[in-house]
Amino acid sequence: MKKLSLIALVVLLLSLLFVGLVYLYQREVSSVPETPPSFMYTDFGVYVPTQYSRYGIDVSRYQERINWKEVKKMKVQNISIDFAFIKATEGKHMKDKRFKENWKEAKENGIPRGAYHYYLPDGSPKTQAKNFMETIQLLPGDLPPVIDIEDRGIGIHKSFISNIKVFLTEVGNFCKCKPIVYSYDSFYENYLKGEFNDYPLWIARYGAEKPAEEKFHFWQFTDRAQVDGIGPKVDMNVFAGDSVAFAKLLLK
């Protein structure tokens, strides 16, 4: 009799555990927002916003050796890689070891390319601009150069902003264009918003929600895309305008 009671108790506890797990699972599923109808899951391994006409990637040495021919060939439900931003430099001295080959091979495979500099707030903006400009060689058809701003450092906000403007002026004079300003969504909202309205804007915000800033040119919507010709996962972006607006942005 005691043995039967013990078995009944075990069965009851397992039943309660099962019911509890089902409840937690259903609550977790119900808390996940539905993917908007403007997104679809693709062979890129991520949900991709479908309301745009131009898609691209950004790469650095972390993507290792890239087969740009395979990148160019990939096409998934009318979505292909239409542009690439390539890391060139960081701070005052660092040059990305994959920049030269990526820069050359993207061009050879007909992919419009743009070079970007990872800005360090505690380094001289003129020295950083010099490092960047000495590394890149721009041609007609390239995208404007990019400053990647993700770190505020420990200085005064006013000097942080003014130093970025020095960098942008130096590079703008070099390319005869307006450089692109890149940052992630919350950093832009907290520290950069309203300071660079005259520049093309590239915002990172992962997931189905668009950046809070409505007037963006590029949106980096994931850092987990799978692209043919690239081993590691890669950032994927959209251009917010049409083909005419994209062509106007390219260097002449």
C-alpha positions in Angstrom: 0.0 0.0 0.0 2.8 2.4 0.8 4.5 1.5 -2.5 1.3 2.5 -4.4 1.0 5.7 -2.5 4.7 6.6 -3.4 4.1 5.9 -7.1 0.9 8.0 -7.0 2.8 10.8 -5.4 5.6 10.6 -8.0 3.1 10.6 -10.8 1.3 13.6 -9.3 4.6 15.6 -9.0 5.6 14.8 -12.6 2.2 15.8 -13.8 2.4 19.1 -12.0 5.9 19.7 -13.3 4.7 19.0 -16.9 1.8 21.4 -16.5 4.2 24.1 -15.1 6.6 23.7 -18.0 3.8 23.9 -20.5 2.5 27.1 -18.8 6.0 28.7 -18.8 6.5 27.8 -22.5 3.2 29.3 -23.5 3.9 32.4 -21.6 7.3 32.7 -23.2 5.9 32.2 -26.7 3.1 34.7 -26.1 5.6 37.3 -24.9 7.6 37.2 -28.1 6.3 39.9 -30.5 5.1 38.7 -33.8 7.3 39.2 -36.8 5.8 42.0 -38.9 4.4 41.0 -42.3 7.2 43.1 -43.9 9.8 40.6 -42.7 10.5 37.1 -44.1 12.9 34.4 -43.1 15.4 33.7 -45.9 18.4 31.6 -46.8 20.5 34.4 -45.2 19.5 32.7 -42.0 17.8 35.7 -40.6 14.5 37.6 -41.0 15.0 40.3 -43.6 12.8 43.4 -44.1 11.2 43.1 -47.5 10.1 46.7 -48.1 13.5 47.8 -49.4 15.2 47.4 -52.8 18.9 47.4 -51.9 20.7 45.2 -49.4 24.3 45.1 -48.3 26.8 43.8 -45.8 29.7 45.3 -43.8 32.9 43.3 -43.1 36.2 43.5 -41.4 39.1 41.1 -40.7 36.7 39.1 -38.4 35.0 37.7 -41.6 38.4 36.2 -42.5 39.0 35.4 -46.2 36.0 36.4 -48.3 35.1 34.8 -51.7 33.6 38.0 -53.2 32.5 36.1 -56.4 30.2 33.9 -54.3 28.9 37.0 -52.4 28.0 38.6 -55.7 26.3 35.4 -57.0 24.0 34.9 -54.0 20.4 35.8 -54.7 17.5 34.8 -52.4 13.9 35.7 -53.4 15.1 38.8 -55.3 17.4 39.8 -52.4 21.1 40.1 -53.3 24.2 41.9 -51.9 24.1 45.3 -53.6 26.8 47.1 -51.6 29.5 46.5 -49.0 31.0 48.6 -46.3 34.6 47.5 -45.5 36.6 48.4 -42.4 39.8 50.3 -43.3 41.2 51.7 -40.0 40.7 52.2 -36.3 42.0 55.0 -34.1 45.3 56.7 -34.9 47.3 53.8 -36.4 45.5 50.6 -36.8 44.8 49.4 -40.4 42.5 46.4 -40.9 44.6 43.6 -42.3 41.9 42.4 -44.7 41.0 45.9 -46.1 43.2 45.9 -49.2 42.0 42.6 -50.5 38.4 43.2 -49.6 38.5 46.7 -51.2 40.0 45.4 -54.4 37.9 42.3 -54.8 34.6 43.9 -54.0 35.3 46.3 -56.8 36.4 43.6 -59.2 33.1 41.7 -58.6 30.9 44.7 -59.2 29.8 45.4 -55.7 29.6 49.1 -54.8 31.9 49.6 -51.8 32.4 52.0 -48.9 35.3 52.3 -46.4 34.8 52.9 -42.7 36.9 54.1 -39.8 36.3 53.0 -36.3 36.6 56.3 -34.3 38.3 56.3 -30.9 37.2 59.4 -28.9 40.5 59.7 -26.9 42.7 60.0 -30.1 43.4 63.1 -32.1 40.6 63.5 -34.8 43.1 64.9 -37.3 45.5 62.0 -36.8 42.7 59.5 -37.1 41.5 61.2 -40.3 45.1 61.1 -41.6 45.3 57.3 -40.9 42.0 56.8 -42.7 42.7 59.0 -45.7 46.2 57.4 -46.2 44.6 54.0 -46.3 41.7 54.4 -48.7 41.8 55.1 -52.4 38.4 56.3 -53.6 37.0 56.0 -57.1 33.8 57.1 -58.8 31.1 54.7 -58.0 32.3 54.2 -54.4 30.1 55.0 -51.4 31.1 58.0 -49.2 33.5 57.2 -46.4 32.0 56.3 -43.0 32.9 57.2 -39.4 31.8 54.5 -37.0 31.0 56.1 -33.6 30.3 53.7 -30.7 32.4 55.0 -27.8 32.0 58.3 -26.0 35.2 58.0 -23.9 35.6 59.9 -20.7 35.9 63.5 -22.0 33.5 66.4 -22.0 30.5 65.9 -24.4 31.1 69.2 -26.1 34.6 68.3 -27.1 33.5 64.8 -28.1 31.1 66.3 -30.6 33.5 69.0 -31.8 36.3 66.4 -32.4 34.0 64.3 -34.5 33.2 67.3 -36.6 36.9 67.9 -37.1 37.2 64.4 -38.4 34.2 64.8 -40.7 35.5 68.0 -42.1 39.0 66.5 -42.8 37.5 63.5 -44.5 34.8 65.5 -46.3 37.4 67.8 -47.8 39.3 64.7 -48.9 36.4 62.9 -50.7 34.6 66.1 -51.8 31.4 64.6 -50.2 29.5 64.3 -47.0 30.8 61.3 -45.0 28.3 58.8 -43.6 27.8 58.8 -39.8 27.3 55.3 -38.3 26.2 54.4 -34.7 23.9 52.1 -33.0 20.4 53.2 -32.2 20.6 54.1 -28.4 24.0 55.7 -28.7 22.8 57.9 -31.5 19.7 58.9 -29.5 21.7 59.6 -26.3 24.7 61.4 -27.7 24.6 62.3 -31.4 21.0 63.1 -32.3 20.7 66.6 -33.8 24.4 67.2 -34.2 24.9 65.6 -37.7 21.7 66.3 -39.5 23.6 67.3 -42.7 25.2 63.9 -43.0 23.9 60.6 -44.3 23.0 58.4 -41.4 23.6 54.7 -40.9 22.0 53.2 -37.8 22.3 49.8 -36.2 19.2 48.3 -34.6 18.7 44.6 -34.6 15.3 43.0 -34.9 12.0 43.9 -36.5 11.8 47.5 -35.2 13.2 50.2 -37.4 15.6 52.7 -35.8 14.0 55.4 -33.7 15.5 58.0 -35.9 13.3 58.1 -39.0 15.7 59.9 -41.4 18.2 57.2 -41.8 19.9 56.2 -45.1 21.1 52.8 -44.0 19.8 50.4 -41.4 21.9 47.5 -40.0 19.2 45.1 -38.9 21.2 42.0 -37.9 24.8 40.9 -37.2 23.9 37.2 -37.7 23.4 36.8 -41.5 24.8 33.9 -43.5 26.2 35.0 -46.8 27.7 32.7 -49.5 31.4 33.2 -49.7 31.8 34.3 -46.0 32.4 31.7 -43.3 31.6 33.7 -40.1 28.2 35.5 -39.6 28.1 39.0 -41.0 26.2 42.3 -40.5 23.4 42.9 -43.0 21.9 46.2 -44.0 19.3 47.9 -46.1 19.4 51.2 -48.0 16.3 53.2 -47.2 15.9 54.8 -50.6 15.3 53.6 -54.2 17.9 52.9 -56.9 17.9 56.5 -58.0 18.7 57.8 -54.5 21.4 55.2 -54.1 23.0 56.3 -57.4 23.0 59.9 -56.2 24.8 58.9 -53.1 27.8 57.3 -55.0 30.9 59.4 -55.6 31.2 61.0 -59.0 
